[in-house]
Amino acid sequence: MASTSRKVLRMTFNTATGSAVSITLPDPKADLTSAQIEAVMDQIIAKDIFLTSGGALVSKRDVKIVGTTTDDLYDLPIA
């Protein structure tokens, strides 16, 4: 049985219709700052490169680095 840990950067935006859209990136750098993330989010909004069902991304809503640990509790028997 094994344990695995993972971190992702989740950037959440407001759309033109008021809904939320998240962009998730795996394995963010350990020294990443909120200012760097916000600058990237501002560029994403300004360049308007993502098409969503809620329309254009219009503002920043939230930023999180999410860590998960998965414990595998079952190992398939070897035949």
Phi and psi restraints in degrees (range 20) as a CNS / XPLOR table:
assign (resid 1 and name C) (resid 2 and name N)
       (resid 2 and name CA) (resid 2 and name C) 1.0 -128.3 20.0 2
assign (resid 2 and name N) (resid 2 and name CA)
       (resid 2 and name C) (resid 3 and name N) 1.0 156.0 20.0 2
assign (resid 2 and name C) (resid 3 and name N)
       (resid 3 and name CA) (resid 3 and name C) 1.0 -115.4 20.0 2
assign (resid 3 and name N) (resid 3 and name CA)
       (resid 3 and name C) (resid 4 and name N) 1.0 137.9 20.0 2
assign (resid 3 and name C) (resid 4 and name N)
       (resid 4 and name CA) (resid 4 and name C) 1.0 -127.9 20.0 2
assign (resid 4 and name N) (resid 4 and name CA)
       (resid 4 and name C) (resid 5 and name N) 1.0 141.0 20.0 2
assign (resid 4 and name C) (resid 5 and name N)
       (resid 5 and name CA) (resid 5 and name C) 1.0 -116.6 20.0 2
assign (resid 5 and name N) (resid 5 and name CA)
       (resid 5 and name C) (resid 6 and name N) 1.0 148.0 20.0 2
assign (resid 5 and name C) (resid 6 and name N)
       (resid 6 and name CA) (resid 6 and name C) 1.0 -148.4 20.0 2
assign (resid 6 and name N) (resid 6 and name CA)
       (resid 6 and name C) (resid 7 and name N) 1.0 144.4 20.0 2
assign (resid 6 and name C) (resid 7 and name N)
       (resid 7 and name CA) (resid 7 and name C) 1.0 -125.6 20.0 2
assign (resid 7 and name N) (resid 7 and name CA)
       (resid 7 and name C) (resid 8 and name N) 1.0 143.7 20.0 2
assign (resid 7 and name C) (resid 8 and name N)
       (resid 8 and name CA) (resid 8 and name C) 1.0 -135.0 20.0 2
assign (resid 8 and name N) (resid 8 and name CA)
       (resid 8 and name C) (resid 9 and name N) 1.0 151.2 20.0 2
assign (resid 8 and name C) (resid 9 and name N)
       (resid 9 and name CA) (resid 9 and name C) 1.0 -97.0 20.0 2
assign (resid 9 and name N) (resid 9 and name CA)
       (resid 9 and name C) (resid 10 and name N) 1.0 122.5 20.0 2
assign (resid 9 and name C) (resid 10 and name N)
       (resid 10 and name CA) (resid 10 and name C) 1.0 -114.5 20.0 2
assign (resid 10 and name N) (resid 10 and name CA)
       (resid 10 and name C) (resid 11 and name N) 1.0 113.7 20.0 2
assign (resid 10 and name C) (resid 11 and name N)
       (resid 11 and name CA) (resid 11 and name C) 1.0 -103.8 20.0 2
assign (resid 11 and name N) (resid 11 and name CA)
       (resid 11 and name C) (resid 12 and name N) 1.0 123.7 20.0 2
assign (resid 11 and name C) (resid 12 and name N)
       (resid 12 and name CA) (resid 12 and name C) 1.0 -113.4 20.0 2
assign (resid 12 and name N) (resid 12 and name CA)
       (resid 12 and name C) (resid 13 and name N) 1.0 134.4 20.0 2
assign (resid 12 and name C) (resid 13 and name N)
       (resid 13 and name CA) (resid 13 and name C) 1.0 -120.7 20.0 2
assign (resid 13 and name N) (resid 13 and name CA)
       (resid 13 and name C) (resid 14 and name N) 1.0 155.2 20.0 2
assign (resid 13 and name C) (resid 14 and name N)
       (resid 14 and name CA) (resid 14 and name C) 1.0 -90.2 20.0 2
assign (resid 14 and name N) (resid 14 and name CA)
       (resid 14 and name C) (resid 15 and name N) 1.0 142.2 20.0 2
assign (resid 14 and name C) (resid 15 and name N)
       (resid 15 and name CA) (resid 15 and name C) 1.0 -100.0 20.0 2
assign (resid 15 and name N) (resid 15 and name CA)
       (resid 15 and name C) (resid 16 and name N) 1.0 173.4 20.0 2
assign (resid 15 and name C) (resid 16 and name N)
       (resid 16 and name CA) (resid 16 and name C) 1.0 -59.8 20.0 2
assign (resid 16 and name N) (resid 16 and name CA)
       (resid 16 and name C) (resid 17 and name N) 1.0 -28.4 20.0 2
assign (resid 16 and name C) (resid 17 and name N)
       (resid 17 and name CA) (resid 17 and name C) 1.0 -92.5 20.0 2
assign (resid 17 and name N) (resid 17 and name CA)
       (resid 17 and name C) (resid 18 and name N) 1.0 1.4 20.0 2
assign (resid 17 and name C) (resid 18 and name N)
       (resid 18 and name CA) (resid 18 and name C) 1.0 93.6 20.0 2
assign (resid 18 and name N) (resid 18 and name CA)
       (resid 18 and name C) (resid 19 and name N) 1.0 -0.6 20.0 2
assign (resid 18 and name C) (resid 19 and name N)
       (resid 19 and name CA) (resid 19 and name C) 1.0 -83.8 20.0 2
assign (resid 19 and name N) (resid 19 and name CA)
       (resid 19 and name C) (resid 20 and name N) 1.0 172.7 20.0 2
assign (resid 19 and name C) (resid 20 and name N)
       (resid 20 and name CA) (resid 20 and name C) 1.0 -110.3 20.0 2
assign (resid 20 and name N) (resid 20 and name CA)
       (resid 20 and name C) (resid 21 and name N) 1.0 143.5 20.0 2
assign (resid 20 and name C) (resid 21 and name N)
       (resid 21 and name CA) (resid 21 and name C) 1.0 -132.6 20.0 2
assign (resid 21 and name N) (resid 21 and name CA)
       (resid 21 and name C) (resid 22 and name N) 1.0 133.2 20.0 2
assign (resid 21 and name C) (resid 22 and name N)
       (resid 22 and name CA) (resid 22 and name C) 1.0 -112.5 20.0 2
assign (resid 22 and name N) (resid 22 and name CA)
       (resid 22 and name C) (resid 23 and name N) 1.0 142.3 20.0 2
assign (resid 22 and name C) (resid 23 and name N)
       (resid 23 and name CA) (resid 23 and name C) 1.0 -116.3 20.0 2
assign (resid 23 and name N) (resid 23 and name CA)
       (resid 23 and name C) (resid 24 and name N) 1.0 125.4 20.0 2
assign (resid 23 and name C) (resid 24 and name N)
       (resid 24 and name CA) (resid 24 and name C) 1.0 -116.3 20.0 2
assign (resid 24 and name N) (resid 24 and name CA)
       (resid 24 and name C) (resid 25 and name N) 1.0 129.7 20.0 2
assign (resid 24 and name C) (resid 25 and name N)
       (resid 25 and name CA) (resid 25 and name C) 1.0 -120.8 20.0 2
assign (resid 25 and name N) (resid 25 and name CA)
       (resid 25 and name C) (resid 26 and name N) 1.0 132.2 20.0 2
assign (resid 25 and name C) (resid 26 and name N)
       (resid 26 and name CA) (resid 26 and name C) 1.0 -78.3 20.0 2
assign (resid 26 and name N) (resid 26 and name CA)
       (resid 26 and name C) (resid 27 and name N) 1.0 153.5 20.0 2
assign (resid 26 and name C) (resid 27 and name N)
       (resid 27 and name CA) (resid 27 and name C) 1.0 51.0 20.0 2
assign (resid 27 and name N) (resid 27 and name CA)
       (resid 27 and name C) (resid 28 and name N) 1.0 62.3 20.0 2
assign (resid 27 and name C) (resid 28 and name N)
       (resid 28 and name CA) (resid 28 and name C) 1.0 -66.0 20.0 2
assign (resid 28 and name N) (resid 28 and name CA)
       (resid 28 and name C) (resid 29 and name N) 1.0 150.5 20.0 2
assign (resid 28 and name C) (resid 29 and name N)
       (resid 29 and name CA) (resid 29 and name C) 1.0 -60.9 20.0 2
assign (resid 29 and name N) (resid 29 and name CA)
       (resid 29 and name C) (resid 30 and name N) 1.0 144.3 20.0 2
assign (resid 29 and name C) (resid 30 and name N)
       (resid 30 and name CA) (resid 30 and name C) 1.0 -65.2 20.0 2
assign (resid 30 and name N) (resid 30 and name CA)
       (resid 30 and name C) (resid 31 and name N) 1.0 -30.4 20.0 2
assign (resid 30 and name C) (resid 31 and name N)
       (resid 31 and name CA) (resid 31 and name C) 1.0 -98.1 20.0 2
assign (resid 31 and name N) (resid 31 and name CA)
       (resid 31 and name C) (resid 32 and name N) 1.0 17.7 20.0 2
assign (resid 31 and name C) (resid 32 and name N)
       (resid 32 and name CA) (resid 32 and name C) 1.0 -66.3 20.0 2
assign (resid 32 and name N) (resid 32 and name CA)
       (resid 32 and name C) (resid 33 and name N) 1.0 133.2 20.0 2
assign (resid 32 and name C) (resid 33 and name N)
       (resid 33 and name CA) (resid 33 and name C) 1.0 -104.4 20.0 2
assign (resid 33 and name N) (resid 33 and name CA)
       (resid 33 and name C) (resid 34 and name N) 1.0 159.6 20.0 2
assign (resid 33 and name C) (resid 34 and name N)
       (resid 34 and name CA) (resid 34 and name C) 1.0 -64.1 20.0 2
assign (resid 34 and name N) (resid 34 and name CA)
       (resid 34 and name C) (resid 35 and name N) 1.0 -33.5 20.0 2
assign (resid 34 and name C) (resid 35 and name N)
       (resid 35 and name CA) (resid 35 and name C) 1.0 -63.8 20.0 2
assign (resid 35 and name N) (resid 35 and name CA)
       (resid 35 and name C) (resid 36 and name N) 1.0 -40.6 20.0 2
assign (resid 35 and name C) (resid 36 and name N)
       (resid 36 and name CA) (resid 36 and name C) 1.0 -64.5 20.0 2
assign (resid 36 and name N) (resid 36 and name CA)
       (resid 36 and name C) (resid 37 and name N) 1.0 -43.1 20.0 2
assign (resid 36 and name C) (resid 37 and name N)
       (resid 37 and name CA) (resid 37 and name C) 1.0 -64.7 20.0 2
assign (resid 37 and name N) (resid 37 and name CA)
       (resid 37 and name C) (resid 38 and name N) 1.0 -45.1 20.0 2
assign (resid 37 and name C) (resid 38 and name N)
       (resid 38 and name CA) (resid 38 and name C) 1.0 -63.4 20.0 2
assign (resid 38 and name N) (resid 38 and name CA)
       (resid 38 and name C) (resid 39 and name N) 1.0 -36.2 20.0 2
assign (resid 38 and name C) (resid 39 and name N)
       (resid 39 and name CA) (resid 39 and name C) 1.0 -63.8 20.0 2
assign (resid 39 and name N) (resid 39 and name CA)
       (resid 39 and name C) (resid 40 and name N) 1.0 -41.5 20.0 2
assign (resid 39 and name C) (resid 40 and name N)
       (resid 40 and name CA) (resid 40 and name C) 1.0 -65.2 20.0 2
assign (resid 40 and name N) (resid 40 and name CA)
       (resid 40 and name C) (resid 41 and name N) 1.0 -42.3 20.0 2
assign (resid 40 and name C) (resid 41 and name N)
       (resid 41 and name CA) (resid 41 and name C) 1.0 -61.9 20.0 2
assign (resid 41 and name N) (resid 41 and name CA)
       (resid 41 and name C) (resid 42 and name N) 1.0 -40.9 20.0 2
assign (resid 41 and name C) (resid 42 and name N)
       (resid 42 and name CA) (resid 42 and name C) 1.0 -61.2 20.0 2
assign (resid 42 and name N) (resid 42 and name CA)
       (resid 42 and name C) (resid 43 and name N) 1.0 -39.9 20.0 2
assign (resid 42 and name C) (resid 43 and name N)
       (resid 43 and name CA) (resid 43 and name C) 1.0 -66.1 20.0 2
assign (resid 43 and name N) (resid 43 and name CA)
       (resid 43 and name C) (resid 44 and name N) 1.0 -41.8 20.0 2
assign (resid 43 and name C) (resid 44 and name N)
       (resid 44 and name CA) (resid 44 and name C) 1.0 -59.3 20.0 2
assign (resid 44 and name N) (resid 44 and name CA)
       (resid 44 and name C) (resid 45 and name N) 1.0 -44.3 20.0 2
assign (resid 44 and name C) (resid 45 and name N)
       (resid 45 and name CA) (resid 45 and name C) 1.0 -65.4 20.0 2
assign (resid 45 and name N) (resid 45 and name CA)
       (resid 45 and name C) (resid 46 and name N) 1.0 -46.5 20.0 2
assign (resid 45 and name C) (resid 46 and name N)
       (resid 46 and name CA) (resid 46 and name C) 1.0 -64.7 20.0 2
assign (resid 46 and name N) (resid 46 and name CA)
       (resid 46 and name C) (resid 47 and name N) 1.0 -38.4 20.0 2
assign (resid 46 and name C) (resid 47 and name N)
       (resid 47 and name CA) (resid 47 and name C) 1.0 -79.5 20.0 2
assign (resid 47 and name N) (resid 47 and name CA)
       (resid 47 and name C) (resid 48 and name N) 1.0 -17.4 20.0 2
assign (resid 47 and name C) (resid 48 and name N)
       (resid 48 and name CA) (resid 48 and name C) 1.0 49.3 20.0 2
assign (resid 48 and name N) (resid 48 and name CA)
       (resid 48 and name C) (resid 49 and name N) 1.0 54.0 20.0 2
assign (resid 48 and name C) (resid 49 and name N)
       (resid 49 and name CA) (resid 49 and name C) 1.0 -100.6 20.0 2
assign (resid 49 and name N) (resid 49 and name CA)
       (resid 49 and name C) (resid 50 and name N) 1.0 -6.9 20.0 2
assign (resid 49 and name C) (resid 50 and name N)
       (resid 50 and name CA) (resid 50 and name C) 1.0 -106.4 20.0 2
assign (resid 50 and name N) (resid 50 and name CA)
       (resid 50 and name C) (resid 51 and name N) 1.0 130.8 20.0 2
assign (resid 50 and name C) (resid 51 and name N)
       (resid 51 and name CA) (resid 51 and name C) 1.0 -98.5 20.0 2
assign (resid 51 and name N) (resid 51 and name CA)
       (resid 51 and name C) (resid 52 and name N) 1.0 121.3 20.0 2
assign (resid 51 and name C) (resid 52 and name N)
       (resid 52 and name CA) (resid 52 and name C) 1.0 -123.9 20.0 2
assign (resid 52 and name N) (resid 52 and name CA)
       (resid 52 and name C) (resid 53 and name N) 1.0 161.7 20.0 2
assign (resid 52 and name C) (resid 53 and name N)
       (resid 53 and name CA) (resid 53 and name C) 1.0 -67.2 20.0 2
assign (resid 53 and name N) (resid 53 and name CA)
       (resid 53 and name C) (resid 54 and name N) 1.0 -19.7 20.0 2
assign (resid 53 and name C) (resid 54 and name N)
       (resid 54 and name CA) (resid 54 and name C) 1.0 -94.5 20.0 2
assign (resid 54 and name N) (resid 54 and name CA)
       (resid 54 and name C) (resid 55 and name N) 1.0 8.0 20.0 2
assign (resid 54 and name C) (resid 55 and name N)
       (resid 55 and name CA) (resid 55 and name C) 1.0 92.8 20.0 2
assign (resid 55 and name N) (resid 55 and name CA)
       (resid 55 and name C) (resid 56 and name N) 1.0 -161.8 20.0 2
assign (resid 55 and name C) (resid 56 and name N)
       (resid 56 and name CA) (resid 56 and name C) 1.0 -67.5 20.0 2
assign (resid 56 and name N) (resid 56 and name CA)
       (resid 56 and name C) (resid 57 and name N) 1.0 153.4 20.0 2
assign (resid 56 and name C) (resid 57 and name N)
       (resid 57 and name CA) (resid 57 and name C) 1.0 -78.8 20.0 2
assign (resid 57 and name N) (resid 57 and name CA)
       (resid 57 and name C) (resid 58 and name N) 1.0 124.3 20.0 2
assign (resid 57 and name C) (resid 58 and name N)
       (resid 58 and name CA) (resid 58 and name C) 1.0 -114.8 20.0 2
assign (resid 58 and name N) (resid 58 and name CA)
       (resid 58 and name C) (resid 59 and name N) 1.0 -21.2 20.0 2
assign (resid 58 and name C) (resid 59 and name N)
       (resid 59 and name CA) (resid 59 and name C) 1.0 -160.9 20.0 2
assign (resid 59 and name N) (resid 59 and name CA)
       (resid 59 and name C) (resid 60 and name N) 1.0 164.4 20.0 2
assign (resid 59 and name C) (resid 60 and name N)
       (resid 60 and name CA) (resid 60 and name C) 1.0 -82.3 20.0 2
assign (resid 60 and name N) (resid 60 and name CA)
       (resid 60 and name C) (resid 61 and name N) 1.0 140.2 20.0 2
assign (resid 60 and name C) (resid 61 and name N)
       (resid 61 and name CA) (resid 61 and name C) 1.0 -113.2 20.0 2
assign (resid 61 and name N) (resid 61 and name CA)
       (resid 61 and name C) (resid 62 and name N) 1.0 -44.8 20.0 2
assign (resid 61 and name C) (resid 62 and name N)
       (resid 62 and name CA) (resid 62 and name C) 1.0 -163.4 20.0 2
assign (resid 62 and name N) (resid 62 and name CA)
       (resid 62 and name C) (resid 63 and name N) 1.0 155.0 20.0 2
assign (resid 62 and name C) (resid 63 and name N)
       (resid 63 and name CA) (resid 63 and name C) 1.0 -138.7 20.0 2
assign (resid 63 and name N) (resid 63 and name CA)
       (resid 63 and name C) (resid 64 and name N) 1.0 131.8 20.0 2
assign (resid 63 and name C) (resid 64 and name N)
       (resid 64 and name CA) (resid 64 and name C) 1.0 -143.4 20.0 2
assign (resid 64 and name N) (resid 64 and name CA)
       (resid 64 and name C) (resid 65 and name N) 1.0 145.7 20.0 2
assign (resid 64 and name C) (resid 65 and name N)
       (resid 65 and name CA) (resid 65 and name C) 1.0 -103.8 20.0 2
assign (resid 65 and name N) (resid 65 and name CA)
       (resid 65 and name C) (resid 66 and name N) 1.0 117.9 20.0 2
assign (resid 65 and name C) (resid 66 and name N)
       (resid 66 and name CA) (resid 66 and name C) 1.0 -106.8 20.0 2
assign (resid 66 and name N) (resid 66 and name CA)
       (resid 66 and name C) (resid 67 and name N) 1.0 125.9 20.0 2
assign (resid 66 and name C) (resid 67 and name N)
       (resid 67 and name CA) (resid 67 and name C) 1.0 -110.1 20.0 2
assign (resid 67 and name N) (resid 67 and name CA)
       (resid 67 and name C) (resid 68 and name N) 1.0 137.0 20.0 2
assign (resid 67 and name C) (resid 68 and name N)
       (resid 68 and name CA) (resid 68 and name C) 1.0 -131.1 20.0 2
assign (resid 68 and name N) (resid 68 and name CA)
       (resid 68 and name C) (resid 69 and name N) 1.0 148.2 20.0 2
assign (resid 68 and name C) (resid 69 and name N)
       (resid 69 and name CA) (resid 69 and name C) 1.0 -124.2 20.0 2
assign (resid 69 and name N) (resid 69 and name CA)
       (resid 69 and name C) (resid 70 and name N) 1.0 128.3 20.0 2
assign (resid 69 and name C) (resid 70 and name N)
       (resid 70 and name CA) (resid 70 and name C) 1.0 -113.1 20.0 2
assign (resid 70 and name N) (resid 70 and name CA)
       (resid 70 and name C) (resid 71 and name N) 1.0 125.4 20.0 2
assign (resid 70 and name C) (resid 71 and name N)
       (resid 71 and name CA) (resid 71 and name C) 1.0 -104.8 20.0 2
assign (resid 71 and name N) (resid 71 and name CA)
       (resid 71 and name C) (resid 72 and name N) 1.0 117.2 20.0 2
assign (resid 71 and name C) (resid 72 and name N)
       (resid 72 and name CA) (resid 72 and name C) 1.0 -82.0 20.0 2
assign (resid 72 and name N) (resid 72 and name CA)
       (resid 72 and name C) (resid 73 and name N) 1.0 114.0 20.0 2
assign (resid 72 and name C) (resid 73 and name N)
       (resid 73 and name CA) (resid 73 and name C) 1.0 -98.0 20.0 2
assign (resid 73 and name N) (resid 73 and name CA)
       (resid 73 and name C) (resid 74 and name N) 1.0 -0.4 20.0 2
assign (resid 73 and name C) (resid 74 and name N)
       (resid 74 and name CA) (resid 74 and name C) 1.0 -139.1 20.0 2
assign (resid 74 and name N) (resid 74 and name CA)
       (resid 74 and name C) (resid 75 and name N) 1.0 127.9 20.0 2
assign (resid 74 and name C) (resid 75 and name N)
       (resid 75 and name CA) (resid 75 and name C) 1.0 -108.9 20.0 2
assign (resid 75 and name N) (resid 75 and name CA)
       (resid 75 and name C) (resid 76 and name N) 1.0 129.2 20.0 2
assign (resid 75 and name C) (resid 76 and name N)
       (resid 76 and name CA) (resid 76 and name C) 1.0 -62.3 20.0 2
assign (resid 76 and name N) (resid 76 and name CA)
       (resid 76 and name C) (resid 77 and name N) 1.0 127.0 20.0 2
assign (resid 76 and name C) (resid 77 and name N)
       (resid 77 and name CA) (resid 77 and name C) 1.0 -61.6 20.0 2
assign (resid 77 and name N) (resid 77 and name CA)
       (resid 77 and name C) (resid 78 and name N) 1.0 140.8 20.0 2
assign (resid 77 and name C) (resid 78 and name N)
       (resid 78 and name CA) (resid 78 and name C) 1.0 -87.6 20.0 2
assign (resid 78 and name N) (resid 78 and name CA)
       (resid 78 and name C) (resid 79 and name N) 1.0 124.3 20.0 2
